Amino acid sequence: MSRLRQLHSQNYTSSGTISSEFESIVRYLNAAEHGNKTVAELLDALFDDDGLFSGVIELRKNSGSGLEYRTGEYTAAEGETGWIELATLEEIRGAPGVNVSEIAAPIFYGRYDEEATAAQDTFAYAHVDTDELIVYVDGVLQWGDGNDYDTDPDEGVAGVVIFTSAMSGGEVVTIYKVRTAVASGYTRDDTYTGATQSVFPFVHTDDTRMLVYKNGLLQREGGAYDYTTSSAANSITFTSAVTSGNLVSIITIENPTLTAVSGLMFEADYVDAATGYINYSTIAIADDQIPEAKVANLTTNLAAKSTLTIDTSAPGSPVVGDFWLDTSETPYALKFKNATEWQRTTPLSSLPSFAVADASKILRVDGTGTALEFAAPNYSALIPLTQKAAASGVASLDTGGKLVAAQRPDIASRNSAYYTDASPTAASFTVERVWKRHIKITGISIVTSSGTCTVQLSINGVPQGSAYAASSVQSDNTYTTAIDVDATVNTRTIQVVIASVSAPADLEVILTYDEYAV
């Protein structure tokens, strides 16, 4: 019975009567409002411009409880939130023995996958003598009973498949059954070639669909590919001849019959294979069929929602979190209601005002850390680009992040070479041989424990600099002109020439040199 009633039919002779009628209409409309939305706003949220339902609804079959639905949008983190049971599995199946329809049953069924262990040759698989099995190893079709494998329905719990050769370990064995009871025209033909052969006889029609394998690998039909077919000649012709010792397998399966099923069937052909959800396009829902209270959390969510008002003036009686699109401004400004006022959603509202004097300044946090301000940038701690590769500046780097050769110092390092002789005689002695290096010898230091002699530097047998007297008093000598030893191309030998010996003992010679970058 309608709650909206006409109070004073044909009796509008007074303003009181008219007021009562309008009050009745207003009360009726107010009762239909929810969550600060009018009846028109509520209907607009659920239906499109054509009056068709446009809400978000998901349906699925839960293998534990039954058929379920939920409304609204959910994130991955919300997982199982919001699902409501529509019917149990028992209700879905229907009464035993009652056929609700006939549909095409899948031909391949009972798929079994197992990763083989080392030396494994037996795999448990339930079947009977009349079952046709199709067996793959790592996706390669195997030759039937008595060849690659045998089947025994009486061994084990309910049957096994036994391979003639044990597995190495890690292979994936896949086994299917073929529903021959509903499949007419199921044929499998295996030919092991005894000689080179291109044409394989196989009875078929133009409408026959077949799978052709060579040594277990699926072939592709077509003259540009692996094989062609001829229904007139009832043959399969390979584009490249199959040599002796190869296995050619041809399989055809047709399913023209219908299978009677009881209750609602959840085969992969009728629901989403990944989620088990029933396709929404197969479900008919009449307009206005789902009331608001029957949708999980809809009433609560609508009451807790924020309201968006589009107007040139602020809405009256807003609550915190409401939005207002202010159309009095150009461009329009989106604002939200905080505890005290309408605040712009754009971050520009938090920026300080600026003037022409602020040109080229930067925006930064002020010294108190509580506000933003415009200020001139501070470059005092930066090095100008003009100081790169300049005197008293900074060095340039190459693409590898290293100093360029032109800006490296000439002297890469400063080192010394040491030579000692317990009983020196008048002769030339090698101190060091250098190659791929460039050095300049800058000084020589000599000393004996007793006796005297003279020591002179020699490069590749050519004496260099002065001959210095060595005695028990340390003699440190700096060459006025450093002796250059450039061994970047050819090997150079650094020697000391000992002469004027007078019973010297424990001669020590130290050469100091600068190493230059090569």
Buried (B, 14 or more C-beta within 10 A) or exposed (E): EEEEEEEBEEEEEEEEEEEEBEEBEEEBEEEBEBBBBEBEBBEEBBBEEEEEBEEEBBBBBBEEEBBBBBBBEBEEEEEEEBBEEBBEBEEBBBEEEEEBEEEEBEBEEBEBEBEBEEEBBBBEBBBEEEBBBBBBBEEBBBBBEEEBBBBBBEBBEEBBBEBEEEBEEEBEBBBBBBBEEBBEEBBBBBBEBEEEBEBBEBEBEEEBEBBBBBEBEEBEBEEEEBBBBEEEEEBBBBBEEBEEEBBBBBBBBBBEEEBEBBBBBBEEEEBEEEEBBBEEEEEEEEEEEBEEEEBBEBBEEBEEBEBEBEEEEBBEEBEEEBBBBBEEEEEEBBBBBEEEEBEBEEEEEEEEEEEEEBEEEEEEEEEEEEEEBBEEEEEEEEEEEEEEEEEEEEEEEEEEEEBEEEEEEEEBEEEEBEBEBEEBEEEBBEBBEBEEBBBBBBBBBBBBEEBBBBBBBBBBEEEBBEBBEBBEEEBEBEBEEBBEBBBEEEEBBBBBBBEEBEEBEBBBBBBBBBBBEE
